[in-house]
Amino acid sequence: MLTLGQQLRIHRERHGWSQSELSRRSGVPQPSISRIEGGARLQPRVHLVARLARTLGIPVEGLLVAWLYDDAPITTTGFPNSSMH
């Protein structure tokens, strides 16, 4: 299964958008997009993932499933949620 960052990059590139363009359209800061795509952002917030999915025109569930199964810890409100793995 592809990671959240890999899926995000694939969908962004299908639109022909740079990270800066996705940032402009979604309101998610470009450095956050870069960290998510690169795997450095270990705890992206659900609202950021949802905003990116909506901007890319893909079901939110598609990115959330990848996000839930990434090896990284996940958070919805700032608290680790390791019980999801």
Jmol script that loads the backbone (N, CA, C; Angstrom):
load data "model"
ATOM      1  N   MET A   1       0.851  -1.179   0.000  1.00  0.00           N
ATOM      2  CA  MET A   1       0.000   0.000   0.000  1.00  0.00           C
ATOM      3  C   MET A   1       0.895   1.240   0.000  1.00  0.00           C
ATOM      4  N   LEU A   2       0.488   2.223  -0.784  1.00  0.00           N
ATOM      5  CA  LEU A   2       1.231   3.479  -0.840  1.00  0.00           C
ATOM      6  C   LEU A   2       1.016   4.275   0.435  1.00  0.00           C
ATOM      7  N   THR A   3       2.029   5.013   0.817  1.00  0.00           N
ATOM      8  CA  THR A   3       1.905   5.873   1.991  1.00  0.00           C
ATOM      9  C   THR A   3       1.061   7.096   1.641  1.00  0.00           C
ATOM     10  N   LEU A   4       0.668   7.819   2.658  1.00  0.00           N
ATOM     11  CA  LEU A   4      -0.067   9.062   2.462  1.00  0.00           C
ATOM     12  C   LEU A   4       0.723  10.012   1.570  1.00  0.00           C
ATOM     13  N   GLY A   5       1.998  10.191   1.867  1.00  0.00           N
ATOM     14  CA  GLY A   5       2.829  11.101   1.084  1.00  0.00           C
ATOM     15  C   GLY A   5       2.930  10.697  -0.375  1.00  0.00           C
ATOM     16  N   GLN A   6       3.075   9.402  -0.629  1.00  0.00           N
ATOM     17  CA  GLN A   6       3.161   8.912  -2.001  1.00  0.00           C
ATOM     18  C   GLN A   6       1.855   9.164  -2.751  1.00  0.00           C
ATOM     19  N   GLN A   7       0.732   8.887  -2.094  1.00  0.00           N
ATOM     20  CA  GLN A   7      -0.560   9.113  -2.748  1.00  0.00           C
ATOM     21  C   GLN A   7      -0.792  10.590  -3.013  1.00  0.00           C
ATOM     22  N   LEU A   8      -0.450  11.416  -2.048  1.00  0.00           N
ATOM     23  CA  LEU A   8      -0.616  12.850  -2.214  1.00  0.00           C
ATOM     24  C   LEU A   8       0.173  13.334  -3.423  1.00  0.00           C
ATOM     25  N   ARG A   9       1.422  12.922  -3.532  1.00  0.00           N
ATOM     26  CA  ARG A   9       2.268  13.336  -4.653  1.00  0.00           C
ATOM     27  C   ARG A   9       1.704  12.849  -5.986  1.00  0.00           C
ATOM     28  N   ILE A  10       1.261  11.617  -6.046  1.00  0.00           N
ATOM     29  CA  ILE A  10       0.703  11.066  -7.290  1.00  0.00           C
ATOM     30  C   ILE A  10      -0.494  11.896  -7.741  1.00  0.00           C
ATOM     31  N   HIS A  11      -1.418  12.169  -6.835  1.00  0.00           N
ATOM     32  CA  HIS A  11      -2.619  12.924  -7.203  1.00  0.00           C
ATOM     33  C   HIS A  11      -2.276  14.369  -7.558  1.00  0.00           C
ATOM     34  N   ARG A  12      -1.346  14.961  -6.848  1.00  0.00           N
ATOM     35  CA  ARG A  12      -0.932  16.332  -7.157  1.00  0.00           C
ATOM     36  C   ARG A  12      -0.312  16.393  -8.547  1.00  0.00           C
ATOM     37  N   GLU A  13       0.562  15.449  -8.852  1.00  0.00           N
ATOM     38  CA  GLU A  13       1.221  15.437 -10.154  1.00  0.00           C
ATOM     39  C   GLU A  13       0.243  15.137 -11.277  1.00  0.00           C
ATOM     40  N   ARG A  14      -0.789  14.345 -11.018  1.00  0.00           N
ATOM     41  CA  ARG A  14      -1.821  14.088 -12.041  1.00  0.00           C
ATOM     42  C   ARG A  14      -2.523  15.377 -12.448  1.00  0.00           C
ATOM     43  N   HIS A  15      -2.638  16.298 -11.513  1.00  0.00           N
ATOM     44  CA  HIS A  15      -3.231  17.603 -11.812  1.00  0.00           C
ATOM     45  C   HIS A  15      -2.230  18.540 -12.484  1.00  0.00           C
ATOM     46  N   GLY A  16      -0.955  18.155 -12.464  1.00  0.00           N
ATOM     47  CA  GLY A  16       0.081  19.005 -13.024  1.00  0.00           C
ATOM     48  C   GLY A  16       0.432  20.173 -12.118  1.00  0.00           C
ATOM     49  N   TRP A  17       0.172  20.017 -10.823  1.00  0.00           N
ATOM     50  CA  TRP A  17       0.396  21.092  -9.860  1.00  0.00           C
ATOM     51  C   TRP A  17       1.715  20.914  -9.128  1.00  0.00           C
ATOM     52  N   SER A  18       2.340  22.016  -8.837  1.00  0.00           N
ATOM     53  CA  SER A  18       3.488  22.027  -7.930  1.00  0.00           C
ATOM     54  C   SER A  18       2.948  21.999  -6.500  1.00  0.00           C
ATOM     55  N   GLN A  19       3.837  21.795  -5.567  1.00  0.00           N
ATOM     56  CA  GLN A  19       3.421  21.885  -4.164  1.00  0.00           C
ATOM     57  C   GLN A  19       2.903  23.279  -3.854  1.00  0.00           C
ATOM     58  N   SER A  20       3.511  24.281  -4.441  1.00  0.00           N
ATOM     59  CA  SER A  20       3.068  25.662  -4.213  1.00  0.00           C
ATOM     60  C   SER A  20       1.653  25.880  -4.737  1.00  0.00           C
ATOM     61  N   GLU A  21       1.346  25.303  -5.885  1.00  0.00           N
ATOM     62  CA  GLU A  21       0.001  25.448  -6.440  1.00  0.00           C
ATOM     63  C   GLU A  21      -1.031  24.727  -5.569  1.00  0.00           C
ATOM     64  N   LEU A  22      -0.705  23.529  -5.117  1.00  0.00           N
ATOM     65  CA  LEU A  22      -1.619  22.813  -4.222  1.00  0.00           C
ATOM     66  C   LEU A  22      -1.813  23.606  -2.937  1.00  0.00           C
ATOM     67  N   SER A  23      -0.764  24.203  -2.447  1.00  0.00           N
ATOM     68  CA  SER A  23      -0.854  25.032  -1.249  1.00  0.00           C
ATOM     69  C   SER A  23      -1.794  26.210  -1.477  1.00  0.00           C
ATOM     70  N   ARG A  24      -1.627  26.881  -2.599  1.00  0.00           N
ATOM     71  CA  ARG A  24      -2.466  28.039  -2.919  1.00  0.00           C
ATOM     72  C   ARG A  24      -3.941  27.646  -3.003  1.00  0.00           C
ATOM     73  N   ARG A  25      -4.206  26.512  -3.642  1.00  0.00           N
ATOM     74  CA  ARG A  25      -5.585  26.073  -3.844  1.00  0.00           C
ATOM     75  C   ARG A  25      -6.229  25.527  -2.561  1.00  0.00           C
ATOM     76  N   SER A  26      -5.424  24.885  -1.714  1.00  0.00           N
ATOM     77  CA  SER A  26      -5.969  24.211  -0.527  1.00  0.00           C
ATOM     78  C   SER A  26      -5.887  25.050   0.746  1.00  0.00           C
ATOM     79  N   GLY A  27      -4.950  25.994   0.773  1.00  0.00           N
ATOM     80  CA  GLY A  27      -4.721  26.750   1.996  1.00  0.00           C
ATOM     81  C   GLY A  27      -3.821  26.036   2.983  1.00  0.00           C
ATOM     82  N   VAL A  28      -3.298  24.873   2.604  1.00  0.00           N
ATOM     83  CA  VAL A  28      -2.352  24.131   3.446  1.00  0.00           C
ATOM     84  C   VAL A  28      -0.954  24.664   3.125  1.00  0.00           C
ATOM     85  N   PRO A  29      -0.186  25.062   4.117  1.00  0.00           N
ATOM     86  CA  PRO A  29       1.144  25.625   3.846  1.00  0.00           C
ATOM     87  C   PRO A  29       2.023  24.667   3.027  1.00  0.00           C
ATOM     88  N   GLN A  30       2.757  25.223   2.062  1.00  0.00           N
ATOM     89  CA  GLN A  30       3.615  24.407   1.206  1.00  0.00           C
ATOM     90  C   GLN A  30       4.630  23.605   1.996  1.00  0.00           C
ATOM     91  N   PRO A  31       5.254  24.158   3.051  1.00  0.00           N
ATOM     92  CA  PRO A  31       6.185  23.325   3.821  1.00  0.00           C
ATOM     93  C   PRO A  31       5.500  22.095   4.439  1.00  0.00           C
ATOM     94  N   SER A  32       4.234  22.224   4.828  1.00  0.00           N
ATOM     95  CA  SER A  32       3.509  21.065   5.369  1.00  0.00           C
ATOM     96  C   SER A  32       3.306  20.011   4.298  1.00  0.00           C
ATOM     97  N   ILE A  33       2.949  20.448   3.090  1.00  0.00           N
ATOM     98  CA  ILE A  33       2.775  19.507   1.983  1.00  0.00           C
ATOM     99  C   ILE A  33       4.087  18.791   1.692  1.00  0.00           C
ATOM    100  N   SER A  34       5.183  19.551   1.679  1.00  0.00           N
ATOM    101  CA  SER A  34       6.495  18.967   1.427  1.00  0.00           C
ATOM    102  C   SER A  34       6.850  17.928   2.489  1.00  0.00           C
ATOM    103  N   ARG A  35       6.588  18.248   3.749  1.00  0.00           N
ATOM    104  CA  ARG A  35       6.913  17.302   4.834  1.00  0.00           C
ATOM    105  C   ARG A  35       6.031  16.054   4.754  1.00  0.00           C
ATOM    106  N   ILE A  36       4.759  16.220   4.413  1.00  0.00           N
ATOM    107  CA  ILE A  36       3.868  15.056   4.291  1.00  0.00           C
ATOM    108  C   ILE A  36       4.341  14.172   3.142  1.00  0.00           C
ATOM    109  N   GLU A  37       4.598  14.775   1.984  1.00  0.00           N
ATOM    110  CA  GLU A  37       5.040  13.987   0.829  1.00  0.00           C
ATOM    111  C   GLU A  37       6.370  13.297   1.092  1.00  0.00           C
ATOM    112  N   GLY A  38       7.249  13.956   1.814  1.00  0.00           N
ATOM    113  CA  GLY A  38       8.562  13.388   2.084  1.00  0.00           C
ATOM    114  C   GLY A  38       8.598  12.432   3.259  1.00  0.00           C
ATOM    115  N   GLY A  39       7.480  12.305   3.964  1.00  0.00           N
ATOM    116  CA  GLY A  39       7.418  11.407   5.105  1.00  0.00           C
ATOM    117  C   GLY A  39       7.961  12.006   6.387  1.00  0.00           C
ATOM    118  N   ALA A  40       8.332  13.289   6.355  1.00  0.00           N
ATOM    119  CA  ALA A  40       8.893  13.920   7.555  1.00  0.00           C
ATOM    120  C   ALA A  40       7.809  14.420   8.499  1.00  0.00           C
ATOM    121  N   ARG A  41       6.634  14.653   7.983  1.00  0.00           N
ATOM    122  CA  ARG A  41       5.526  15.119   8.834  1.00  0.00           C
ATOM    123  C   ARG A  41       4.862  13.882   9.409  1.00  0.00           C
ATOM    124  N   LEU A  42       5.225  13.517  10.627  1.00  0.00           N
ATOM    125  CA  LEU A  42       4.793  12.248  11.198  1.00  0.00           C
ATOM    126  C   LEU A  42       3.388  12.292  11.771  1.00  0.00           C
ATOM    127  N   GLN A  43       2.874  13.476  12.038  1.00  0.00           N
ATOM    128  CA  GLN A  43       1.557  13.550  12.648  1.00  0.00           C
ATOM    129  C   GLN A  43       0.689  14.603  11.961  1.00  0.00           C
ATOM    130  N   PRO A  44       0.397  14.407  10.663  1.00  0.00           N
ATOM    131  CA  PRO A  44      -0.462  15.385  10.003  1.00  0.00           C
ATOM    132  C   PRO A  44      -1.861  15.366  10.617  1.00  0.00           C
ATOM    133  N   ARG A  45      -2.490  16.496  10.653  1.00  0.00           N
ATOM    134  CA  ARG A  45      -3.825  16.621  11.224  1.00  0.00           C
ATOM    135  C   ARG A  45      -4.876  16.169  10.212  1.00  0.00           C
ATOM    136  N   VAL A  46      -5.949  15.584  10.714  1.00  0.00           N
ATOM    137  CA  VAL A  46      -7.024  15.090   9.850  1.00  0.00           C
ATOM    138  C   VAL A  46      -7.562  16.217   8.971  1.00  0.00           C
ATOM    139  N   HIS A  47      -7.740  17.410   9.542  1.00  0.00           N
ATOM    140  CA  HIS A  47      -8.310  18.493   8.735  1.00  0.00           C
ATOM    141  C   HIS A  47      -7.397  18.880   7.575  1.00  0.00           C
ATOM    142  N   LEU A  48      -6.089  18.748   7.719  1.00  0.00           N
ATOM    143  CA  LEU A  48      -5.180  19.034   6.604  1.00  0.00           C
ATOM    144  C   LEU A  48      -5.307  17.970   5.527  1.00  0.00           C
ATOM    145  N   VAL A  49      -5.366  16.720   5.942  1.00  0.00           N
ATOM    146  CA  VAL A  49      -5.506  15.613   4.992  1.00  0.00           C
ATOM    147  C   VAL A  49      -6.830  15.752   4.244  1.00  0.00           C
ATOM    148  N   ALA A  50      -7.899  16.071   4.958  1.00  0.00           N
ATOM    149  CA  ALA A  50      -9.217  16.228   4.337  1.00  0.00           C
ATOM    150  C   ALA A  50      -9.216  17.402   3.357  1.00  0.00           C
ATOM    151  N   ARG A  51      -8.594  18.500   3.720  1.00  0.00           N
ATOM    152  CA  ARG A  51      -8.539  19.674   2.841  1.00  0.00           C
ATOM    153  C   ARG A  51      -7.771  19.351   1.565  1.00  0.00           C
ATOM    154  N   LEU A  52      -6.673  18.623   1.698  1.00  0.00           N
ATOM    155  CA  LEU A  52      -5.889  18.237   0.521  1.00  0.00           C
ATOM    156  C   LEU A  52      -6.688  17.307  -0.386  1.00  0.00           C
ATOM    157  N   ALA A  53      -7.370  16.347   0.190  1.00  0.00           N
ATOM    158  CA  ALA A  53      -8.172  15.416  -0.606  1.00  0.00           C
ATOM    159  C   ALA A  53      -9.264  16.162  -1.367  1.00  0.00           C
ATOM    160  N   ARG A  54      -9.980  17.041  -0.676  1.00  0.00           N
ATOM    161  CA  ARG A  54     -11.048  17.800  -1.343  1.00  0.00           C
ATOM    162  C   ARG A  54     -10.489  18.648  -2.480  1.00  0.00           C
ATOM    163  N   THR A  55      -9.357  19.285  -2.250  1.00  0.00           N
ATOM    164  CA  THR A  55      -8.749  20.130  -3.280  1.00  0.00           C
ATOM    165  C   THR A  55      -8.335  19.302  -4.488  1.00  0.00           C
ATOM    166  N   LEU A  56      -7.851  18.098  -4.246  1.00  0.00           N
ATOM    167  CA  LEU A  56      -7.422  17.214  -5.334  1.00  0.00           C
ATOM    168  C   LEU A  56      -8.594  16.497  -6.002  1.00  0.00           C
ATOM    169  N   GLY A  57      -9.789  16.632  -5.431  1.00  0.00           N
ATOM    170  CA  GLY A  57     -10.971  16.016  -6.029  1.00  0.00           C
ATOM    171  C   GLY A  57     -11.027  14.516  -5.845  1.00  0.00           C
ATOM    172  N   ILE A  58     -10.436  14.030  -4.772  1.00  0.00           N
ATOM    173  CA  ILE A  58     -10.476  12.591  -4.490  1.00  0.00           C
ATOM    174  C   ILE A  58     -11.229  12.382  -3.184  1.00  0.00           C
ATOM    175  N   PRO A  59     -11.799  11.195  -2.999  1.00  0.00           N
ATOM    176  CA  PRO A  59     -12.514  10.949  -1.744  1.00  0.00           C
ATOM    177  C   PRO A  59     -11.577  11.110  -0.543  1.00  0.00           C
ATOM    178  N   VAL A  60     -12.054  11.801   0.450  1.00  0.00           N
ATOM    179  CA  VAL A  60     -11.272  11.986   1.671  1.00  0.00           C
ATOM    180  C   VAL A  60     -10.849  10.638   2.225  1.00  0.00           C
ATOM    181  N   GLU A  61     -11.744   9.669   2.138  1.00  0.00           N
ATOM    182  CA  GLU A  61     -11.453   8.336   2.668  1.00  0.00           C
ATOM    183  C   GLU A  61     -10.223   7.722   2.014  1.00  0.00           C
ATOM    184  N   GLY A  62      -9.983   8.049   0.730  1.00  0.00           N
ATOM    185  CA  GLY A  62      -8.833   7.500   0.028  1.00  0.00           C
ATOM    186  C   GLY A  62      -7.525   7.885   0.684  1.00  0.00           C
ATOM    187  N   LEU A  63      -7.370   9.156   1.024  1.00  0.00           N
ATOM    188  CA  LEU A  63      -6.143   9.584   1.701  1.00  0.00           C
ATOM    189  C   LEU A  63      -6.135   9.179   3.162  1.00  0.00           C
ATOM    190  N   LEU A  64      -7.308   9.179   3.798  1.00  0.00           N
ATOM    191  CA  LEU A  64      -7.344   8.816   5.216  1.00  0.00           C
ATOM    192  C   LEU A  64      -6.956   7.362   5.426  1.00  0.00           C
ATOM    193  N   VAL A  65      -7.359   6.490   4.513  1.00  0.00           N
ATOM    194  CA  VAL A  65      -6.968   5.075   4.644  1.00  0.00           C
ATOM    195  C   VAL A  65      -5.454   4.954   4.553  1.00  0.00           C
ATOM    196  N   ALA A  66      -4.843   5.639   3.590  1.00  0.00           N
ATOM    197  CA  ALA A  66      -3.380   5.604   3.477  1.00  0.00           C
ATOM    198  C   ALA A  66      -2.747   6.169   4.733  1.00  0.00           C
ATOM    199  N   TRP A  67      -3.327   7.237   5.237  1.00  0.00           N
ATOM    200  CA  TRP A  67      -2.813   7.907   6.433  1.00  0.00           C
ATOM    201  C   TRP A  67      -2.895   6.988   7.643  1.00  0.00           C
ATOM    202  N   LEU A  68      -3.996   6.267   7.788  1.00  0.00           N
ATOM    203  CA  LEU A  68      -4.174   5.380   8.937  1.00  0.00           C
ATOM    204  C   LEU A  68      -3.206   4.208   8.930  1.00  0.00           C
ATOM    205  N   TYR A  69      -2.807   3.780   7.734  1.00  0.00           N
ATOM    206  CA  TYR A  69      -1.935   2.616   7.650  1.00  0.00           C
ATOM    207  C   TYR A  69      -0.474   2.960   7.438  1.00  0.00           C
ATOM    208  N   ASP A  70      -0.138   4.246   7.399  1.00  0.00           N
ATOM    209  CA  ASP A  70       1.276   4.636   7.381  1.00  0.00           C
ATOM    210  C   ASP A  70       1.924   4.122   8.659  1.00  0.00           C
ATOM    211  N   ASP A  71       3.223   3.926   8.616  1.00  0.00           N
ATOM    212  CA  ASP A  71       3.948   3.477   9.798  1.00  0.00           C
ATOM    213  C   ASP A  71       4.091   4.573  10.839  1.00  0.00           C
ATOM    214  N   ALA A  72       3.802   5.798  10.455  1.00  0.00           N
ATOM    215  CA  ALA A  72       3.990   6.933  11.364  1.00  0.00           C
ATOM    216  C   ALA A  72       2.865   7.006  12.375  1.00  0.00           C
ATOM    217  N   PRO A  73       3.132   7.562  13.550  1.00  0.00           N
ATOM    218  CA  PRO A  73       2.057   7.806  14.504  1.00  0.00           C
ATOM    219  C   PRO A  73       1.070   8.802  13.909  1.00  0.00           C
ATOM    220  N   ILE A  74      -0.153   8.703  14.303  1.00  0.00           N
ATOM    221  CA  ILE A  74      -1.176   9.580  13.762  1.00  0.00           C
ATOM    222  C   ILE A  74      -1.887  10.309  14.877  1.00  0.00           C
ATOM    223  N   THR A  75      -2.496  11.420  14.521  1.00  0.00           N
ATOM    224  CA  THR A  75      -3.178  12.214  15.518  1.00  0.00           C
ATOM    225  C   THR A  75      -4.390  12.894  14.896  1.00  0.00           C
ATOM    226  N   THR A  76      -5.443  13.034  15.655  1.00  0.00           N
ATOM    227  CA  THR A  76      -6.601  13.777  15.190  1.00  0.00           C
ATOM    228  C   THR A  76      -6.756  15.061  15.969  1.00  0.00           C
ATOM    229  N   THR A  77      -6.306  15.075  17.192  1.00  0.00           N
ATOM    230  CA  THR A  77      -6.469  16.258  18.028  1.00  0.00           C
ATOM    231  C   THR A  77      -5.168  16.639  18.713  1.00  0.00           C
ATOM    232  N   GLY A  78      -4.076  16.085  18.252  1.00  0.00           N
ATOM    233  CA  GLY A  78      -2.791  16.402  18.858  1.00  0.00           C
ATOM    234  C   GLY A  78      -2.298  15.319  19.796  1.00  0.00           C
ATOM    235  N   PHE A  79      -3.111  14.288  20.033  1.00  0.00           N
ATOM    236  CA  PHE A  79      -2.713  13.190  20.909  1.00  0.00           C
ATOM    237  C   PHE A  79      -2.365  11.973  20.060  1.00  0.00           C
ATOM    238  N   PRO A  80      -1.314  11.261  20.378  1.00  0.00           N
ATOM    239  CA  PRO A  80      -0.981  10.056  19.617  1.00  0.00           C
ATOM    240  C   PRO A  80      -2.123   9.058  19.668  1.00  0.00           C
ATOM    241  N   ASN A  81      -2.267   8.319  18.572  1.00  0.00           N
ATOM    242  CA  ASN A  81      -3.335   7.343  18.487  1.00  0.00           C
ATOM    243  C   ASN A  81      -2.784   6.053  17.929  1.00  0.00           C
ATOM    244  N   SER A  82      -1.920   5.411  18.668  1.00  0.00           N
ATOM    245  CA  SER A  82      -1.256   4.207  18.176  1.00  0.00           C
ATOM    246  C   SER A  82      -2.169   2.995  18.168  1.00  0.00           C
ATOM    247  N   SER A  83      -3.345   3.073  18.738  1.00  0.00           N
ATOM    248  CA  SER A  83      -4.254   1.921  18.747  1.00  0.00           C
ATOM    249  C   SER A  83      -4.814   1.634  17.368  1.00  0.00           C
ATOM    250  N   MET A  84      -4.615   2.547  16.405  1.00  0.00           N
ATOM    251  CA  MET A  84      -5.131   2.350  15.050  1.00  0.00           C
ATOM    252  C   MET A  84      -4.273   1.400  14.241  1.00  0.00           C
ATOM    253  N   HIS A  85      -3.082   1.067  14.699  1.00  0.00           N
ATOM    254  CA  HIS A  85      -2.181   0.201  13.913  1.00  0.00           C
ATOM    255  C   HIS A  85      -2.447  -1.239  14.227  1.00  0.00           C
TER     256      HIS A  85
END
end "model"
wireframe off; spacefill off
backbone 0.3
color backbone group
